[in-house]
Amino acid sequence: MFRYRTRFLTVFVLSMLFSCKNEKEDQDFLKKVPGTREETIDPLAESSIIADFFLDATKAGELKLANPEAVAKYYKSQNFAPAWKNKALRKELLENVQSISKEGLDPTDYHFEYLKKSLADPANLDKQEKGQLEILLTDSFYRLLHDLYYGKLNPKELFEIWDLKKDSINIPQLMKETFSEASITKTLNSVKPHHQVYSGLKKSLAEYASTSEENITTVNEGPTIKPGENDPRIPSVVKRLKELDFSVEKDSTTAYTTGIQDAVKNFQQKYGLEIDGIIGRSTIRNLNKTQTDRRKQILANLERWRWFPRDFGNHYIMVNIPDFELTVVRDGDTVAKHKVMVGVQARKTPVFSDEIEYVVYNPTWTIPPTIKKNDVIPGAARNIAYLRNRNLKVYSAAGEPVDPSTIDWNAAEALNYTYRQEAGRTNPLGRVKIIYPNQYLIYLHDTPSKAFFEKNSRAQSSGCVRVQDAIGLSKYLLNNRENYSSEKIDSIIASGKTTKIQVTQPVKVYHLYWTAWRENNGTYFTEDIYDTDEKIYKRL
């Protein structure tokens, strides 16, 4: 048995040696062929050297690869053949790593300093160093492809709910195709986002990277400053507004005048704050944000857009949660925009997507679990009239009506009942709800509280999305149904009867979250209502 193993190993080693010898002879031959690019036949390392790195755990560990298992698997699939034979590709990869900061990523994550130093004069590297360079080039390329397509971070590890479906890519196959077709830049461009928001944020990043603020005026925290009041911080507010290029009609000592109010309102509008002219905690916090703070915010949003799907489809609805806006897009054109209200901090609207299936006119409202537990049951326990005042009825698991006076509101059994509000003028869902069935029980709907749409900050709901002119949106979704004209829908609503209608045209809804974008050659920011920007930036 021992002789057999010895004989086998001898044959294996000899075959490897002849293989390497033949490989070298092939390279020498190709160098003599007229018109052959020398770059394509200049491998950094021999296969045996590359294999040795992955067979020796100590050596593999010293490389500090970002994706050790994936890189090892790639080389194994190629019989440990060197990938970086083309000098031009090596140079092109280094150039892309050096410029990756334009995408909001850090070159040091991709072995930039080592690659720069080693590629400056690879001829002076010994065999082991060339093997290391070969492998680190591959690791760098693999991570670039991964981070540009999927993002550097995993959103599911950062957020309670992140349920966006996204096609996967075959990175090893992309690498093989790149080495064959010889274009690093083309491959990287094929995986990065090309949405106009992402492209705009890259321009904003370049602007904020080239400017800096020194010795900015800081507005001290303190009591809320209301129009007409006097406050010793007013001069600081005025100075800071001017630093941020907001025009202030008239300076003041301590009086909060109309002219200053106008500048504050313009500031609040640009940064997605409540436009009330009141200088409160949120306004002061945003006044004190520096260029560096805003640059961090841009970086966080670039990462978000790497998480988002590359293709939203031809027909979709996109809700930007912190901007309180819903956009309808068809064939690349914006068809309509609607103001929305979204979930409060304690009951966030989740990031996810699904396809619309139907609309319901004159909907009843079945109380969701969170509201049932935190609001309805405690309210009924305090005063049984809570249910009657809200037109709420109670049903058993079998769907039978239950007399509220027979329920022990302090016992767990109260959670087992269904609580439902019938359709009507005061129903929280208004006159229509738009359903895309999902595990989060989230949907678009009308609301009787339309005055809230006049506010600039609209985190008002328990998670669902309230839509301004939801009836108009529902009519749009049914505009391919001949039997449901605008007049017909109006008559259904007027009847008060709960009516369910299927949506037959495919329309997806995307609940997304981003707090910075480019518009009219400027960068706009909105309040990070769920406090996620800093969480992302710290991990980038």
DRENSEKE-341996 format. One record per residue (C-alpha): x, y, z; residue in one letter; residue number from 1. Coordinates in Angstrom, 3 decimals. Each point is the difference from the previous one (the first is absolute). Example, Ala and Ser with C-alpha at 12.3 -4.5 7.8 and 13.67 -1.06 7.14 Angstrom:
2
NODE         u         v         w  rest   nr
NODE    12.300    -4.500     7.800     A    1
NODE     1.370     3.440    -0.660     S    2
REM end
This chain:
540
NODE         u         v         w  rest   nr
NODE     0.000     0.000     0.000     M    1
NODE     2.826     2.365     0.903     F    2
NODE     1.759    -0.743    -3.332     R    3
NODE    -3.198     0.737    -1.857     Y    4
NODE    -0.389     3.396     1.703     R    5
NODE     3.655     0.841    -0.632     T    6
NODE    -0.307    -0.939    -3.658     R    7
NODE    -3.215     2.085    -0.294     F    8
NODE     1.561     3.099     1.585     L    9
NODE     3.086    -0.330    -2.254     T   10
NODE    -2.193    -0.118    -3.112     V   11
NODE    -2.073     2.950     1.267     F   12
NODE     3.083     2.163     0.684     V   13
NODE     1.573    -0.872    -3.364     L   14
NODE    -3.229     0.820    -1.786     S   15
NODE    -0.111     3.360     1.768     M   16
NODE     3.604     0.730    -0.983     L   17
NODE    -0.541    -0.931    -3.655     F   18
NODE    -3.230     1.994     0.071     S   19
NODE     1.869     3.068     1.258     C   20
NODE     2.767    -0.615    -2.550     K   21
NODE    -2.499    -0.302    -2.837     N   22
NODE    -1.753     3.112     1.236     E   23
NODE     3.279     1.921    -0.133     K   24
NODE     0.772    -1.319    -3.486     E   25
NODE    -3.459     1.102    -1.146     D   26
NODE     0.644     3.467     1.409     Q   27
NODE     3.380     0.255    -1.734     D   28
NODE    -1.608    -1.100    -3.251     F   29
NODE    -2.798     2.563     0.278     L   30
NODE     2.516     2.760     0.602     K   31
NODE     1.432    -0.777    -3.414     K   32
NODE    -3.341     0.088    -1.793     V   33
NODE    -0.387     3.274    -1.910     P   34
NODE    -2.864     2.192     1.286     G   35
NODE    -0.319    -1.835     3.321     T   36
NODE    -0.348     2.391     2.975     R   37
NODE     2.815    -0.626     2.437     E   38
NODE    -2.306     0.978     2.887     E   39
NODE    -2.102    -3.129    -0.497     T   40
NODE     2.915    -2.360     0.578     I   41
NODE     1.640     1.450     3.077     D   42
NODE    -1.305    -1.983     2.995     P   43
NODE     1.082     1.140     3.435     L   44
NODE     0.256    -3.431     1.580     A   45
NODE     0.126    -3.673    -0.807     E   46
NODE    -2.943    -2.249     0.802     S   47
NODE     1.988    -1.956     2.575     S   48
NODE     0.816     3.189     1.936     I   49
NODE    -3.657     1.070    -0.006     I   50
NODE    -1.149    -3.445     1.148     A   51
NODE     2.572     0.025     2.774     D   52
NODE    -1.501     3.150     1.513     F   53
NODE    -3.387    -1.661     0.395     F   54
NODE     1.421    -3.326     1.229     L   55
NODE     2.000     1.746     2.721     D   56
NODE    -2.409     1.449     2.587     A   57
NODE     2.709     2.279     1.415     T   58
NODE     0.756     1.549    -3.371     K   59
NODE    -3.689     0.384    -0.825     A   60
NODE    -0.592     1.761     3.315     G   61
NODE     2.869     2.420    -0.558     E   62
NODE    -1.630     1.216    -3.216     L   63
NODE    -2.938     1.482     1.971     K   64
NODE    -2.427    -0.564    -2.838     L   65
NODE    -3.446     1.600     0.163     A   66
NODE    -1.550    -3.080    -1.630     N   67
NODE     2.387    -2.906     0.692     P   68
NODE    -2.452    -2.830    -0.662     E   69
NODE    -1.341     1.513    -3.223     A   70
NODE     3.491     0.751    -1.342     V   71
NODE     1.260    -3.470     0.868     A   72
NODE    -3.035    -1.561    -1.660     K   73
NODE     0.570     2.110    -3.120     Y   74
NODE     3.640    -1.069    -0.382     Y   75
NODE    -0.885    -3.626     0.674     K   76
NODE    -2.589     0.134    -2.793     S   77
NODE     2.754     1.267    -2.315     Q   78
NODE     2.524    -2.654     1.143     N   79
NODE     1.916     2.840     1.695     F   80
NODE     0.896     1.541    -3.354     A   81
NODE     1.172     3.641     0.271     P   82
NODE    -2.746     2.486    -0.891     A   83
NODE     1.980     3.234    -0.339     W   84
NODE     2.063    -0.740    -3.115     K   85
NODE    -0.989     3.264    -1.626     N   86
NODE     2.076     2.983     1.125     K   87
NODE    -2.641     2.402    -1.265     A   88
NODE    -2.667    -1.654     2.169     L   89
NODE     2.186     0.288     3.079     R   90
NODE     0.514     3.685    -0.673     K   91
NODE    -3.709     0.491    -0.701     E   92
NODE    -0.983    -1.677     3.261     L   93
NODE     2.367     2.242     1.964     L   94
NODE    -1.478     3.079    -1.686     E   95
NODE    -3.511    -1.123     0.923     N   96
NODE     0.994    -0.653     3.599     V   97
NODE     1.617     3.417     0.210     Q   98
NODE    -3.148     1.721    -1.304     S   99
NODE    -2.532    -2.109     1.952     I  100
NODE    -0.404     2.864     2.474     S  101
NODE    -2.151     1.651    -2.682     K  102
NODE    -2.530    -2.754     0.698     E  103
NODE     0.134     0.706     3.718     G  104
NODE     2.240    -2.980     0.795     L  105
NODE     3.455    -0.068     1.604     D  106
NODE     3.018    -1.043    -2.162     P  107
NODE     1.732    -1.459     3.055     T  108
NODE    -2.681    -2.710     0.160     D  109
NODE     1.358    -1.325    -3.303     Y  110
NODE     3.732    -0.303     0.859     H  111
NODE     0.756     3.297    -1.765     F  112
NODE     3.333     0.864     1.646     E  113
NODE     1.358    -3.510    -0.396     Y  114
NODE    -1.091    -0.245    -3.649     L  115
NODE     1.383     3.425    -0.804     K  116
NODE     3.395    -0.818     1.505     K  117
NODE     0.245    -3.503    -1.457     S  118
NODE    -1.202     0.862    -3.491     L  119
NODE     2.494     2.866    -0.244     A  120
NODE     2.779    -2.511    -0.606     D  121
NODE    -1.199    -3.625    -0.007     P  122
NODE     3.233    -1.192    -1.609     A  123
NODE     1.784     0.495     3.318     N  124
NODE    -2.418    -2.262     1.863     L  125
NODE     1.031    -3.554     0.799     D  126
NODE    -2.235    -2.962    -0.851     K  127
NODE    -1.814     0.025     3.318     Q  128
NODE    -0.640     3.748    -0.192     E  129
NODE    -1.301    -0.352    -3.544     K  130
NODE    -2.337    -2.755     1.174     G  131
NODE    -1.255     2.254     2.755     Q  132
NODE    -0.527     2.873    -2.432     L  133
NODE    -1.901    -2.277    -2.383     E  134
NODE    -2.384    -1.123     2.743     I  135
NODE    -0.514     3.478     1.466     L  136
NODE    -0.893     1.333    -3.456     L  137
NODE    -2.695    -2.655    -0.210     T  138
NODE    -1.270     0.737     3.500     D  139
NODE    -0.131     3.697    -0.804     S  140
NODE    -1.939    -0.579    -3.210     F  141
NODE    -2.398    -2.418     1.685     Y  142
NODE    -0.758     2.448     2.794     R  143
NODE    -0.470     2.892    -2.415     L  144
NODE    -2.583    -1.990    -1.935     L  145
NODE    -1.736    -1.064     3.202     H  146
NODE    -0.075     3.431     1.643     D  147
NODE    -1.095     1.890    -3.106     L  148
NODE    -2.888    -2.384    -0.588     Y  149
NODE    -1.108    -1.111     3.464     Y  150
NODE     1.474     2.796     2.094     G  151
NODE     2.804    -0.227     2.522     K  152
NODE    -2.429    -0.583     2.881     L  153
NODE    -2.866    -2.444     0.391     N  154
NODE    -3.167     2.018     0.700     P  155
NODE    -1.703    -2.991     1.602     K  156
NODE     2.606     0.113     2.756     E  157
NODE    -0.686     3.685     0.626     L  158
NODE    -3.768     0.298    -0.117     F  159
NODE    -2.945    -1.808     1.549     E  160
NODE    -1.757    -0.366    -3.332     I  161
NODE     1.747     0.144    -3.380     W  162
NODE    -1.789    -2.093    -2.578     D  163
NODE     0.961     1.189    -3.465     L  164
NODE     0.307    -2.734    -2.600     K  165
NODE     3.051     0.364    -2.203     K  166
NODE     1.473    -2.197    -2.724     D  167
NODE     3.338    -1.577     0.865     S  168
NODE     3.074     0.109    -2.218     I  169
NODE     2.580    -2.689    -0.707     N  170
NODE     3.224     1.751     0.982     I  171
NODE     2.395    -2.824    -0.979     P  172
NODE    -1.599    -0.168    -3.455     Q  173
NODE     0.288     3.769    -0.379     L  174
NODE     3.667    -0.240     0.905     M  175
NODE     0.641    -2.742    -2.559     K  176
NODE    -1.753     2.025    -2.698     E  177
NODE     2.039     3.059     0.942     T  178
NODE     3.310    -1.818    -0.286     F  179
NODE    -1.146    -1.245    -3.401     S  180
NODE    -1.385     3.279    -1.328     E  181
NODE     2.624     2.178     1.715     A  182
NODE    -2.040     2.865     1.477     S  183
NODE    -0.098     0.591     3.753     I  184
NODE    -1.827     3.318    -0.311     T  185
NODE    -2.722    -1.432    -2.204     K  186
NODE    -0.701    -2.798     2.467     T  187
NODE    -0.075     2.311     3.026     L  188
NODE    -2.309     2.409    -1.813     N  189
NODE    -2.362    -2.872    -0.746     S  190
NODE    -0.619    -0.711     3.709     V  191
NODE    -0.121     3.479     1.538     K  192
NODE    -3.305     1.909     0.300     P  193
NODE    -0.929     2.310    -2.867     H  194
NODE    -3.166     1.510     1.443     H  195
NODE    -0.122     3.788    -0.289     Q  196
NODE    -0.067     0.388     3.794     V  197
NODE     3.240    -1.967     0.363     Y  198
NODE     1.660     1.898    -2.853     S  199
NODE    -1.104     3.292     1.529     G  200
NODE     1.345    -0.942     3.418     L  201
NODE     3.405    -0.702    -1.550     K  202
NODE     0.052     3.587    -1.290     K  203
NODE    -1.010     1.237     3.435     S  204
NODE     2.747    -2.065     1.618     L  205
NODE     2.596     1.592    -2.270     A  206
NODE    -1.243     3.464     0.962     E  207
NODE    -0.005    -0.681     3.729     Y  208
NODE     3.398    -1.690    -0.184     A  209
NODE     1.528     3.099    -1.608     S  210
NODE    -1.351     2.479     2.548     T  211
NODE     0.628     0.358     3.685     S  212
NODE    -1.238     2.096     2.860     E  213
NODE     2.202     1.378     2.719     E  214
NODE    -1.142     1.743     3.143     N  215
NODE    -3.708    -0.247    -0.768     I  216
NODE    -2.467     1.860     2.167     T  217
NODE    -1.702    -2.360     2.445     T  218
NODE    -3.468     0.700     1.333     V  219
NODE    -0.290    -1.061     3.622     N  220
NODE    -2.819    -2.301     1.019     E  221
NODE    -2.675     1.375     2.269     G  222
NODE    -3.679     0.897     0.166     P  223
NODE    -1.994     0.181    -3.226     T  224
NODE     0.114     3.431    -1.649     I  225
NODE    -3.345     1.109    -1.386     K  226
NODE    -0.687     2.865    -2.432     P  227
NODE    -0.086     3.390     1.728     G  228
NODE     2.023    -1.132     3.009     E  229
NODE     3.372     1.283     1.111     N  230
NODE     2.866    -2.410     0.536     D  231
NODE     3.764     0.522     0.373     P  232
NODE     0.624    -2.778    -2.581     R  233
NODE    -1.637     1.933    -2.846     I  234
NODE     3.295     1.604    -1.188     P  235
NODE     1.539    -3.490    -0.212     S  236
NODE    -3.016    -1.232    -1.982     V  237
NODE     0.334     2.910    -2.438     V  238
NODE     3.740    -0.518    -0.429     K  239
NODE    -0.407    -3.736    -0.570     R  240
NODE    -2.762     0.547    -2.578     L  241
NODE     2.302     2.335    -1.929     K  242
NODE     2.810    -2.564     0.119     E  243
NODE    -2.413    -2.439    -1.614     L  244
NODE    -0.848     2.550    -2.732     D  245
NODE    -3.491     0.852     1.241     F  246
NODE    -0.912     3.619    -0.500     S  247
NODE    -1.002     1.871     3.155     V  248
NODE    -1.746     3.301    -0.693     E  249
NODE     0.877     1.717     3.233     K  250
NODE     2.431    -0.693     2.790     D  251
NODE    -1.184     0.151     3.553     S  252
NODE     1.435     0.064     3.463     T  253
NODE    -2.254    -2.450     1.784     T  254
NODE    -3.420     0.518    -1.633     A  255
NODE    -1.375    -2.831    -2.142     Y  256
NODE    -1.346     2.200    -2.805     T  257
NODE    -2.092    -0.800    -3.065     T  258
NODE     3.031     0.238    -2.293     G  259
NODE     1.896    -2.591     2.037     I  260
NODE    -3.104    -2.193     0.125     Q  261
NODE    -0.144    -0.072    -3.796     D  262
NODE     3.629    -1.157    -0.199     A  263
NODE    -0.642    -2.666     2.653     V  264
NODE    -3.029    -1.282    -1.927     K  265
NODE     2.079    -0.215    -3.195     N  266
NODE     2.594    -1.970     1.926     F  267
NODE    -2.657    -2.300     1.451     Q  268
NODE    -1.459    -0.624    -3.454     Q  269
NODE     3.360    -0.917    -1.544     K  270
NODE     0.867    -2.425     2.775     Y  271
NODE    -3.370    -1.729     0.244     G  272
NODE    -1.011     1.490     3.344     L  273
NODE    -3.372     1.243     1.164     E  274
NODE    -0.396     3.427    -1.665     I  275
NODE    -1.348     1.872     3.006     D  276
NODE     2.690     2.614     0.606     G  277
NODE     0.489    -1.381     3.506     I  278
NODE     3.626    -0.478     0.993     I  279
NODE    -0.209    -3.232     1.964     G  280
NODE     2.277    -2.948     0.676     R  281
NODE    -0.213    -1.445    -3.529     S  282
NODE     0.669     3.332    -1.730     T  283
NODE     2.977     0.761     2.275     I  284
NODE     1.413    -3.496    -0.545     R  285
NODE    -0.113     0.488    -3.762     N  286
NODE     1.415     3.519     0.168     L  287
NODE     2.995    -1.432     1.832     N  288
NODE     0.709    -2.709    -2.564     K  289
NODE     3.317     0.595    -1.763     T  290
NODE     1.076    -0.738    -3.566     Q  291
NODE     1.628    -3.143     1.388     T  292
NODE    -3.296    -1.061     1.578     D  293
NODE    -1.794     0.474    -3.316     R  294
NODE     2.736    -1.903    -1.832     R  295
NODE    -0.556    -2.911     2.393     K  296
NODE    -3.708     0.180    -0.759     Q  297
NODE     0.725    -0.189    -3.739     I  298
NODE     2.274    -3.018     0.537     L  299
NODE    -2.739    -1.780     1.963     A  300
NODE    -2.479     0.608    -2.794     N  301
NODE     2.363    -1.224    -2.712     L  302
NODE     0.278    -3.245     1.979     E  303
NODE    -3.798    -0.231     0.227     R  304
NODE    -0.340     0.281    -3.749     W  305
NODE     2.447    -2.875    -0.412     R  306
NODE    -2.418    -2.049     2.103     W  307
NODE    -3.002     0.888    -2.151     F  308
NODE    -1.065    -2.070    -3.035     P  309
NODE     1.654     1.005    -3.263     R  310
NODE    -3.227    -0.378    -1.972     D  311
NODE    -3.265     1.226     1.488     F  312
NODE    -1.960    -1.092    -3.051     G  313
NODE    -1.971     1.982    -2.568     N  314
NODE    -2.903     0.934     2.263     H  315
NODE     0.356     0.594     3.704     Y  316
NODE    -0.799     2.125     3.029     I  317
NODE     2.921     1.225     2.097     M  318
NODE    -0.456     1.351     3.516     V  319
NODE     2.937     1.916     1.480     N  320
NODE    -0.826    -0.397     3.683     I  321
NODE     1.957     2.912     1.554     P  322
NODE    -0.965     2.400    -2.799     D  323
NODE    -3.711    -0.849     0.451     F  324
NODE    -0.514    -0.318    -3.743     E  325
NODE    -1.478    -2.623    -2.333     L  326
NODE     0.943    -0.010    -3.682     T  327
NODE    -1.704    -1.939    -2.787     V  328
NODE     2.371    -0.932    -2.830     V  329
NODE    -0.883    -1.551    -3.345     R  330
NODE     2.494    -0.696    -2.797     D  331
NODE     2.535     2.277     1.644     G  332
NODE    -2.342     2.989     0.328     D  333
NODE    -1.459     1.381     3.215     T  334
NODE    -3.777    -0.282    -0.388     V  335
NODE    -1.077     1.423     3.359     A  336
NODE     1.243     1.057     3.425     K  337
NODE    -1.910    -0.195     3.279     H  338
NODE     0.785     1.189     3.498     K  339
NODE    -0.059    -2.795     2.556     V  340
NODE     0.042    -0.578     3.751     M  341
NODE     2.199    -2.811     1.311     V  342
NODE     0.656    -1.842     3.257     G  343
NODE     1.258     1.732     3.103     V  344
NODE     3.386    -0.938     1.490     Q  345
NODE    -1.552    -2.618     2.303     A  346
NODE    -2.004    -1.566    -2.863     R  347
NODE     2.217     0.404    -3.009     K  348
NODE    -1.155    -0.538    -3.567     T  349
NODE     2.188    -2.916    -1.169     P  350
NODE     2.214    -0.073    -3.086     V  351
NODE    -1.373    -2.669    -2.353     F  352
NODE    -1.782    -0.511    -3.318     S  353
NODE    -2.966    -1.947    -1.337     D  354
NODE    -2.482     0.030    -2.867     E  355
NODE    -3.429     1.608     0.233     I  356
NODE    -2.879    -2.499    -0.216     E  357
NODE    -3.200     1.909     0.718     Y  358
NODE    -1.679     3.110     1.370     V  359
NODE    -2.845     0.162     2.513     V  360
NODE    -2.498     2.866     0.024     Y  361
NODE    -1.819     0.846     3.225     N  362
NODE     2.363    -2.301     1.923     P  363
NODE    -0.537    -1.307     3.470     T  364
NODE     3.001     0.217     2.294     W  365
NODE     1.171    -3.107     1.816     T  366
NODE     2.228     1.209     2.797     I  367
NODE     3.575    -1.283    -0.494     P  368
NODE     1.722    -1.865     2.886     P  369
NODE     2.223     2.866     1.141     T  370
NODE    -2.836     2.524     0.232     I  371
NODE    -2.272    -2.609     1.585     K  372
NODE     2.553    -0.729     2.723     K  373
NODE     1.308     3.505     0.648     N  374
NODE    -3.054     2.181    -0.615     D  375
NODE    -3.387    -1.715    -0.251     V  376
NODE     0.149    -2.460     2.896     I  377
NODE     1.516     2.501     2.472     P  378
NODE    -2.578     2.579    -1.138     G  379
NODE    -2.915    -2.391     0.526     A  380
NODE     1.401    -1.053     3.365     A  381
NODE    -0.060     3.612     1.146     R  382
NODE    -3.456     0.733    -1.397     N  383
NODE    -2.275    -2.388    -1.891     I  384
NODE    -1.378     3.022    -1.878     A  385
NODE     3.358     0.115    -1.844     Y  386
NODE    -1.338    -2.594    -2.459     L  387
NODE    -3.382     1.666    -0.560     R  388
NODE     1.559     3.434    -0.493     N  389
NODE     2.174    -1.424    -2.777     R  390
NODE    -2.700    -2.133    -1.569     N  391
NODE     2.000    -3.156     0.772     L  392
NODE    -1.662    -3.412     0.151     K  393
NODE     1.395    -3.182     1.507     V  394
NODE    -0.106    -3.442    -1.636     Y  395
NODE     0.947    -3.490     1.148     S  396
NODE     2.379    -2.283    -1.892     A  397
NODE    -3.103    -1.495    -1.670     A  398
NODE    -1.089     3.445    -1.214     G  399
NODE    -2.888     0.341     2.476     E  400
NODE    -0.722     3.416     1.598     P  401
NODE     1.107     0.247     3.648     V  402
NODE    -1.481     2.285     2.650     D  403
NODE     2.928     2.134     1.294     P  404
NODE    -1.472     0.037     3.510     S  405
NODE     0.560    -3.768     0.272     T  406
NODE     3.750     0.259    -0.617     I  407
NODE     2.603     0.131     2.775     D  408
NODE     2.143     2.782    -1.430     W  409
NODE     2.849    -0.685     2.395     N  410
NODE     0.301    -3.637    -1.051     A  411
NODE     1.995    -1.460    -2.905     A  412
NODE    -3.231    -1.158    -1.669     E  413
NODE    -0.619     3.572    -1.203     A  414
NODE     2.808    -0.526    -2.525     L  415
NODE    -1.834    -2.926    -1.582     N  416
NODE    -2.871     2.102    -1.343     Y  417
NODE    -0.199     1.843    -3.319     T  418
NODE    -0.769     3.710     0.178     Y  419
NODE    -1.490     1.635    -3.060     R  420
NODE    -1.256     3.424    -0.936     Q  421
NODE    -2.702     0.107    -2.639     E  422
NODE     0.250     2.129    -3.133     A  423
NODE    -0.996     3.607     0.383     G  424
NODE     1.045     3.623     0.040     R  425
NODE     2.138    -0.370     3.143     T  426
NODE     1.667    -3.282    -0.937     N  427
NODE     3.810     0.543     0.243     P  428
NODE     0.438    -1.608    -3.442     L  429
NODE    -2.244     2.579    -1.606     G  430
NODE    -1.799    -1.035    -3.187     R  431
NODE     2.572    -2.329    -1.566     V  432
NODE     2.915    -2.283     0.753     K  433
NODE     2.469    -1.386    -2.532     I  434
NODE     1.201    -3.495     0.847     I  435
NODE     3.225    -1.829    -0.827     Y  436
NODE    -0.184    -2.945     2.451     P  437
NODE     3.067    -0.223     2.226     N  438
NODE     1.005    -1.399     3.362     Q  439
NODE     0.316     3.494     1.464     Y  440
NODE    -3.700     0.871    -0.530     L  441
NODE     1.051     3.231    -1.714     I  442
NODE    -2.015     1.671    -2.778     Y  443
NODE    -0.866     3.366    -1.554     L  444
NODE    -3.222     1.648     1.082     H  445
NODE    -2.115     3.129     0.176     D  446
NODE    -0.525     1.912     3.257     T  447
NODE    -2.661     2.289     1.469     P  448
NODE     2.795     2.080     1.604     S  449
NODE     0.976     1.841    -3.165     K  450
NODE     1.195     3.133     1.810     A  451
NODE     3.195    -1.838     0.960     F  452
NODE     1.096     0.060    -3.658     F  453
NODE     0.591     3.732     0.385     E  454
NODE     2.776    -0.704     2.497     K  455
NODE     3.524    -0.427    -1.331     N  456
NODE     0.972    -2.746     2.450     S  457
NODE    -2.522    -2.817    -0.294     R  458
NODE     1.076    -2.964     2.124     A  459
NODE    -3.508    -0.465     1.373     Q  460
NODE    -1.132    -3.600    -0.585     S  461
NODE     0.427    -3.393     1.629     S  462
NODE     1.964    -1.330    -2.979     G  463
NODE    -2.424     0.064    -2.917     C  464
NODE     0.276     2.746    -2.608     V  465
NODE    -2.767     2.588    -0.161     R  466
NODE    -0.239     1.549    -3.466     V  467
NODE    -1.247     3.418    -1.011     Q  468
NODE    -2.634    -0.491    -2.720     D  469
NODE     0.038    -3.756     0.500     A  470
NODE    -3.229    -0.201    -1.979     I  471
NODE     1.728     1.582    -3.000     G  472
NODE     2.852    -2.497     0.325     L  473
NODE    -2.463    -2.899     0.158     S  474
NODE    -1.790     1.236    -3.121     K  475
NODE     3.342     0.103    -1.808     Y  476
NODE     0.681    -3.618     0.963     L  477
NODE    -3.365    -1.036    -1.447     L  478
NODE     0.179     2.119    -3.152     N  479
NODE     0.372    -3.111    -2.176     N  480
NODE    -3.279    -1.454     1.298     R  481
NODE    -2.839     1.057    -2.332     E  482
NODE    -2.671    -0.698     2.601     N  483
NODE     1.566     2.351     2.539     Y  484
NODE    -0.081     3.521    -1.325     S  485
NODE     0.569     2.935     2.329     S  486
NODE    -3.767     0.522     0.228     E  487
NODE    -0.602    -3.671     0.805     K  488
NODE     2.561     0.105     2.796     I  489
NODE    -1.595     3.154     1.396     D  490
NODE    -3.356    -1.781     0.115     S  491
NODE     1.546    -2.977     1.808     I  492
NODE     1.456     2.327     2.615     I  493
NODE    -3.317     1.851     0.371     A  494
NODE    -1.822    -3.297     0.610     S  495
NODE     1.987    -0.611     3.178     G  496
NODE     0.226    -3.685    -0.890     K  497
NODE     3.372    -1.701     0.493     T  498
NODE     1.163    -0.966    -3.497     T  499
NODE     3.158    -1.886    -1.001     K  500
NODE     1.373     0.402    -3.554     I  501
NODE     3.007    -1.837    -1.457     Q  502
NODE     2.838     2.027    -1.507     V  503
NODE     0.819    -1.774    -3.257     T  504
NODE     2.961     2.075    -1.175     Q  505
NODE     3.324    -0.961     1.662     P  506
NODE     1.147     2.766     2.348     V  507
NODE     2.581    -0.477     2.749     K  508
NODE     0.263     2.119     3.124     V  509
NODE     3.426     0.778     1.440     Y  510
NODE     0.324     1.382     3.515     H  511
NODE     3.483     1.528    -0.025     L  512
NODE     1.980     2.268     2.278     Y  513
NODE     2.500     2.653    -1.042     W  514
NODE     0.740     3.408     1.490     T  515
NODE     2.073     1.805    -2.631     A  516
NODE    -0.323     0.613    -3.734     W  517
NODE     0.959     2.454    -2.704     R  518
NODE    -2.480     2.404    -1.530     E  519
NODE     0.400     3.160    -2.112     N  520
NODE     3.808    -0.182     0.235     N  521
NODE    -0.122    -0.044     3.778     G  522
NODE    -0.008    -2.587     2.767     T  523
NODE    -3.084    -0.387     2.141     Y  524
NODE    -0.260    -1.754     3.324     F  525
NODE    -2.983    -1.117     2.016     T  526
NODE    -0.310    -0.854     3.667     E  527
NODE     1.216    -3.506     0.832     D  528
NODE    -3.226    -0.847     1.842     I  529
NODE     1.105    -3.499     1.011     Y  530
NODE     3.598     0.989     0.893     D  531
NODE     1.709    -2.416    -2.394     T  532
NODE     2.554     2.156    -1.864     D  533
NODE     2.553     0.050     2.814     E  534
NODE    -0.471    -3.719     0.587     K  535
NODE     0.941    -0.684    -3.630     I  536
NODE     2.902     2.439    -0.187     Y  537
NODE     1.698    -1.325     3.144     K  538
NODE     0.180    -3.454    -1.577     R  539
NODE     1.126     1.032    -3.474     L  540
REM end
